[in-house]
Amino acid sequence: MNLNIKDIFNKELPADLIKDNSRRQVIEACFSFVTPKHTAKPELLHVSSEMLENLGLSESDAESKDFLNVFTGNKVLEETNPYAMCYGGHQFGNWAGQLGDGRAINLFEVEHNKSNWQVQLKGAGETPYSRHADGLAVLRSSVREYLCSEAMFHLGVPTTRALSLALSGDNVLRDVMYDGNSAYEKGAIVCRTAETFLRFGSYQIFASRQDEINLKKLVDYTIKNHFTHIGEPSKEVYITFFKEVSERTLDMIIHWQRVGFVHGVMNTDNMSILGLTIDYGPYGWLEGYEYGWTPNTTDRQNKRYRYGNQPNIGLWNLIQLANAIYPLIDAAEPLEAILNQYKTDFEVKLLNMMCSKLGFLNKDENDQKLILELEDILHLTETDMTIFFRNLSNFEKEKPSEGLHVISDAFYKPDEVTGNIEKRWKSWFEEYAKRLRQESFSNDERKDKMNTINPKYVLRNYMAQLAIDDADNGDYKLIDELFNMLRKPYDEQPEYRKWFAKRPEWARHKVGCSMLSCSS
């Protein structure tokens, strides 16, 4: 196994001077050196062939004992120094102080084909940031992270990625719903990758401690290695840096809204500085189109991280990042201007995104009104978001009266679509047909265009849960089936037609399908 290892983070940034792996406050450091925990009996369950190639590895490498040992933490490659990153964060709107990589250990960085990858194990043991936890992960959450990060990439959503999924051979004690019913589950390890795992909280921790020296070191490092195109660090470049982070964050969230993805826990420590979807915990996809839905049981009451509020939370988190880097700029106006621009850009980009989902190429002054009416009607009865938008591409502008029939499979309770609801749908389809007649392309051309925007297949929670249930019983075929299907989410793939379906009733209130916690 030959990797082109080019470690930078743990060579250019300040390290924790204490080598002991004990829980503590880590000061004046970006990371702590840590050795992964040896596992009892590691077993490789799945490997992403694309990520193998991205790292310069082959299929035969993945079959080697070295690969298994390295990517489950049982072997540390020579001249590498694994580490856990230090960061803080706001959790559910409240400053939580130091958090850090409590169950993630970065192995090394790889350079291949002019791309850089930070390689990290999730669930590989305790670190100084584990607080009261064990630093481990279970099969349940690991399957979800492994499948989702790769699925999101193929949906065109900015994301961290995953190389491998493995069993550790250890049993891990978890209280899934935080209700006092702890039980042992199979331990697992995901190897995940990204250009960097730096997050908003990485900068916040130094700002909270008034450590401007190390704050500047980290921001300068970030610009030098991940934003090289904006120039050498200076006050003006710091402003440009924040502007680009803001733009990337918004673009990521617009993609979430497009595919109906709900992150579930948008704390500032879960916000990538590169605008990548990071930390797949209690996430979910909209089943019924509902602005108020959140998959996170911890957030069930306040619904801070609900689907319709994700763009607002993105802004709130950016305000916290602006506060963190303010000491380097010492001027509020340019940061406020960028934050105000986020609000303006959000309205524009959201409208553009919705127009693309509806098959509009040109702009019309009445588009906003048409979209708002659609969103209102979608809330009147439970309507599957993915199926609705995918089937809408079959609508023919010459046949508005057939609109309801075209999308009928999206309704969970078709018998509710009567009276006023039916009337509003029919009226909407009349207006939609008029609007489509303003476009120059044919029904078939519009369908092709819409089907590159509206996925046919997404990783619904019940699908992931079925794969988890099978894996718990030693059957990993469904993990592979879903993994392969989700590599082409916009294609028809008739062999996977059974997965283009509404959530079954048995999954409506099942733990893991409708209710998820941060426990993993």
HELIX and SHEET records of a PDB file:
HELIX    1   1 PHE A    9  GLU A   12  1                                   4    
HELIX    2   2 SER A   49  ASN A   54  1                                   6    
HELIX    3   3 GLU A   59  ALA A   62  1                                   4    
HELIX    4   4 LYS A   65  VAL A   70  1                                   6    
HELIX    5   5 LEU A  139  LEU A  155  1                                  17    
HELIX    6   6 PHE A  200  SER A  208  1                                   9    
HELIX    7   7 GLU A  212  HIS A  226  1                                  15    
HELIX    8   8 THR A  228  ILE A  230  5                                   3    
HELIX    9   9 LYS A  235  VAL A  259  1                                  25    
HELIX   10  10 THR A  268  ASN A  270  5                                   3    
HELIX   11  11 THR A  297  ASP A  299  5                                   3    
HELIX   12  12 TYR A  307  ASN A  309  5                                   3    
HELIX   13  13 GLN A  310  ILE A  329  1                                  20    
HELIX   14  14 ALA A  332  LEU A  358  1                                  27    
HELIX   15  15 ASP A  367  LEU A  378  1                                  12    
HELIX   16  16 MET A  385  LEU A  392  1                                   8    
HELIX   17  17 PRO A  400  GLU A  402  5                                   3    
HELIX   18  18 GLY A  403  ILE A  407  1                                   5    
HELIX   19  19 SER A  408  ALA A  410  5                                   3    
HELIX   20  20 PRO A  414  GLU A  416  5                                   3    
HELIX   21  21 GLY A  419  LEU A  436  1                                  18    
HELIX   22  22 ASN A  443  MET A  450  1                                   8    
HELIX   23  23 ASN A  461  ASP A  472  1                                  12    
HELIX   24  24 LYS A  477  MET A  485  1                                   9    
HELIX   25  25 PRO A  494  TRP A  499  5                                   6    
HELIX   26  26 GLU A  505  ALA A  507  5                                   3    
SHEET    1   A 2 PHE A  31  PHE A  33  0                                        
SHEET    2   A 2 TYR A  83  MET A  85 -1                                        
SHEET    1   B 5 GLU A  43  VAL A  47  0                                        
SHEET    2   B 5 ARG A 161  ARG A 174 -1                                        
SHEET    3   B 5 ALA A 183  ALA A 194 -1                                        
SHEET    4   B 5 SER A 115  LYS A 122 -1                                        
SHEET    5   B 5 ALA A 104  HIS A 112 -1                                        
SHEET    1   C 4 GLU A  43  VAL A  47  0                                        
SHEET    2   C 4 ARG A 161  ARG A 174 -1                                        
SHEET    3   C 4 ALA A 183  ALA A 194 -1                                        
SHEET    4   C 4 ALA A 137  VAL A 138 -1                                        
SHEET    1   D 2 GLY A  88  GLN A  91  0                                        
SHEET    2   D 2 ASN A  94  GLN A  98 -1                                        
SHEET    1   E 2 PHE A 261  VAL A 262  0                                        
SHEET    2   E 2 GLY A 284  TRP A 285 -1                                        
END                                                                             
